[in-house]
Amino acid sequence: MNVLITGAAGFVGRNLSAALRRKKDISLLEFDLANTGEELQRFLATANIIFHLAGVNRPHDIKEYESGNTGFTSEICKMLQDLKRTPKIVFSSSIQAEKNNPYGNSKRRAEEVLHAYAKSTGAECVIYRFKNLFGKWCQPNYNSVTATYCYNIARDLPIQISDPTHELELTYIDDVVEAFFNELSSQKSGFRFADPLMSYRVTLKDLAETIRLFRASRSSLHLPDFSKPFIRAIYATYVSYLEKQDFSYSLDIKSDQRGGLAEFIKAAGFGQIFISRTYPGIVRGNHYHQTKAEKFFVLEGDALIRFRHILENEVIEYRISGGEYRVVDIPPGYTHSIENVGKNELITLFWSDEMFDPNRPDTYYEQV
């Protein structure tokens, strides 16, 4: 299948192109400002489906709305008619087409051009009226507040919030790409509007605060609630705007005569993960928890993990070595310890089902 994308270098085009390249049965034709009219005509002569994403939304001259949106769409339809071809056209429009402003008017007139083209030729034309789109690769400080907030906050730059209560309705780029993928196999004749895609309502204040929490999580270690699709999407968007030299960060290591220990991540409803390095012959633990449950995972070295029910005398032992990929559950009510019985450092990953609260530590010291 030959797939043509106009506006291939734009935000939606880049995401769609990258996804389509993974499909072996797709021959991708990419058109943008650097291409010529001759190339466009050659692409139109073979395309089975056209994702018409090219358009103007921030012109230097207001007249460019009409030429870049309505005019270019008319040009494509005329070329196809001259070629006597009727490939499917999927058009990227906007909810602004419902409003009376220069941009919205130009998008609505482009829709009308496609409607007339579909009516006269029988071609399938599908209109997507997008809301505010967000996701990776969107240009910051241009026309996306989400991209601007992510970019600036990731760099500790100031942001402007004109009206904290102003509500946005956002659609994630991956949902757009998925909908476009479905259009590859969907065949319905004539002109139609696509069903609205999933969107998320958020105020400017809440959007900014959420993104600021992402930045702060490197020091607080607190992760947001990833059970919410919007949080996962906006977090993925935020980290895509990190500077390349800022992908890594250091953890706070607490060192003593036993070795080192660092907390890694924390999340409400998940608990926390931390990691330790323990010197040979050193024992950690010798305590129990009333309610808290944990898991131990030896990454490297040799460990002897001991348990004893606090109301009993029997001692249970587990010898665990790195490379075994064995997990040891630590039930409440069992005092436990972990000893480095090897010749090298013992590296252990720990998970606790609740975040540590110094006011309610739920940790009681008792020798195994």
ABEGO torsion letter per residue (X at the ends): XBBBBBGAABAAAAAAAAAAAABAABBBBBBBAABBAAAAAAAAAABABBBBABBBABBABAAAAAAAAAAAAAAAAAAAAAAGBBBBBBBBBBAAAABBBAAAAAAAAAAAAAAAAAAAAGBBBBBBBBBBBBEBGBBBGBABAAAAAAAAAAAGBBBBBABAABBBBBBBAAAAAAAAAAAAABBBBEBBBBBBBBBBBBBAAAAAAAAAAAAAAAAAGBBBBAABAAAAAAAAAAAAABBAAAABBBBBBBBBAAEBBBBABBBBGAEBBBBBBBBBGBBBEGBBBAABBBBBBBABEBBBBBBBBAABABBBBBBBBBGAGBBBBBBBGBBBBBBBABABBBBBBBBBABBBBAABAGBBBBBX
